[in-house]
Amino acid sequence: MPRGFGLWSRGSRDCEETAVHDHRRLGRELDLFDTDPLIGAGLPYWLPDGAVVRHALEEYIRGEERRAGYRHVYSPVLGKRELYEISGHWSHYSDDMFPPMDLGGEQVVLRPSLCPHHALIYRSRGRSYRDLPLRMAELGGMYRAELSGVLGGLTRVRAIQLNDAHIFCTIEQVADEAAEALAMIGRAYEAMGIVPARHRLSLPGPGGKYVAAPELWDRSTALLTEVLERAGLEYERAEGEAAFYGPKIDVQVADGAGRESTLSTVQVDFHQPEQFGLEYVGRDGGRHRPVMVHRSIIGSVERAVAYLVERHGGAFPAWLAPRQIAVLPVSDTELPVAEAVVRRCAELGLRAEVADPVRGSLGARVREARLVPYQAVVGPKEAANGEVALRLRDGRRLDPLPVDEALSRIAASVGACCTDLWDSHGGS
């Protein structure tokens, strides 16, 4: 078990009532991530258990996107400076970008965003109205030149893995596409056990950091307002929080101290399609400009995991937990049976390990594994009958069940990506 595993025993329900969990401390105690001065500030590395959480989250998002009709792409983390001059990032965002690198007589830049690359992928082929909406998604790396004084844990980093997508569509399709993106965010939050603090309509403010296109800003704002009101969501208007190219819906979350951050966004962009000359052939045979809807379901993987650590105090929903099942043989006699249970878990795609009697008494091992969603106790009677006695992290104890039945029901619950540990037919 990782360092300090027994120190944080509260489940997610208790987390709402307890003091603030600091993901930086918990991340190290639970062996999720760490840093090293030789790698550099703002560049954390993921340890095996943290990588499990990250992979589970990424695979959930990819699966949801595939079901929603998104096509996944990969694009380079570098681009020529000219690319970001065209997109507008260089003139409006260069203070947050790393300096250009000279390469073969050209200047290349670590990208601060994925959208210019996706615009070029769209532009690389002829497009018809029959192709729209074209939903393009990527879990891709990007980089921000954050100042050393603001770096911390996973929430402010210099290398970011972003859950990003861009929907290229007609003006008539924008509201429906943005509304479905907002619904996807709601479903993901339910799966992760997250309750939004509020929804914010982020608008431009005074100053020159926004592209000058009043008519396009008005159209974008009207579309996003329609989406929020159609969804029946209360929202607040916030001047000065828009992206430089357009307004956005920000889904805000709050930590235990009440500090807010943006986790998910939906944005409408008329600017970049114009800058990159994006087109599609309409029903009338003429050339038309698509609209670009930016959407991120969980934002950056780093910030999402940081929030989940603090929200759940390390007691992740079962589908995200580094270890989903701790198998506890009462004595060495049951150890071979416990090991067979772990092998069966692996066959079902479940993450399990044996809590060996060498670690201490059964009670001590139960306490040590309090953050694990399921504990499967194997005593003499269970070993003889091919059963396990399940203890759930929320305190419930179930009657002994045949191993395959118990594990298949756990696998079904995990596969559903929900926060419930046991289905409604699972007994007390």
Salt bridges, closest charged atoms under 4 A:
GLU16 OE2 - ARG311 NH2 3.10
ASP22 OD2 - ARG24 NH2 3.10
ASP31 OD1 - ARG3 NH1 3.06
ASP34 OD1 - ARG28 NE 3.24
ASP49 OD2 - ARG323 NH2 2.74
GLU58 OE2 - ARG54 NE 2.88
GLU59 OE2 - ARG62 NH1 2.95
GLU64 OE2 - ARG67 NH2 2.85
GLU65 OE1 - HIS72 NE2 2.73
GLU65 OE2 - ARG295 NH2 2.68
GLU85 OE2 - ARG81 NE 2.93
GLU106 OE2 - LYS80 NZ 3.35
GLU138 OE2 - ARG111 NH2 3.55
GLU138 OE1 - HIS118 NE2 2.78
GLU146 OE1 - ARG156 NH2 2.78
ASP164 OD2 - HIS166 NE2 3.69
ASP176 OD1 - ARG230 NH1 2.86
GLU177 OE1 - ARG135 NE 2.85
GLU180 OE2 - ARG187 NH2 2.85
GLU226 OE2 - ARG230 NH2 3.12
GLU236 OE1 - ARG198 NH1 2.73
GLU241 OE1 - ARG200 NH2 3.60
ASP250 OD2 - ARG200 NH2 2.74
ASP250 OD1 - LYS248 NZ 2.95
ASP255 OD2 - ARG259 NE 2.82
GLU260 OE2 - ARG198 NE 2.89
ASP269 OD2 - HIS294 NE2 2.87
GLU274 OE1 - ARG289 NE 3.27
GLU279 OE1 - ARG287 NH1 3.42
ASP284 OD1 - HIS288 NE2 2.93
GLU310 OE2 - HIS23 ND1 3.01
GLU347 OE1 - ARG344 NH1 2.90
GLU353 OE2 - ARG323 NE 3.93
GLU353 OE2 - ARG359 NH1 3.53
ASP394 OD2 - ARG396 NH2 2.82
ASP404 OD1 - ARG344 NE 3.03
GLU405 OE2 - ARG409 NH1 3.38
ASP423 OD1 - ARG409 NH2 3.44
